[in-house]
Amino acid sequence: MKRGRNEEAMVRRPIAGQGLSSGFGIEILQIDDERVVWRWSYEKEERTSKLDETKEAFRTGRVWRRLADFERVR
């Protein structure tokens, strides 16, 4: 599928990231009190996950990711 210029312009820059393997990782786009907006580094689709009760981790699929393991980008 071919994307138009408007769709490309709407891709947000990550605020934090975590590398998992060569060229593959997770990018955090936004964090608020209850949720994290994130995406896989090779995708443009944004995903949303709730923070756990400690506000220190969120799920990507079946895996819990700790916010402390991510490096700030900006």
LINFEN-V335407 format. One line per field, one symbol per residue. ss: DSSP state (2 for helix, 1 for strand, 0 for the rest). psi: psi as a letter, one per 20 degrees, with the letter a starting at -180 (. if undefined). burial: # if it has 9 or more other C-alpha atoms within 8 Angstrom, else .. A space follows every 50 residues. Layout:
ss: ???
psi: ???
burial: ???
//
This chain:
ss: 00002222200000011111100111111110001111110000001111 100000111100111122201100
psi: ppqrhhhhhipqqqiqrppgaojpappphqpahirpprqqhjripqqpqq qrhikiqrpodjpppphiiqppg.
burial: .............######....########...#######.......## #....####.....##...#....
//
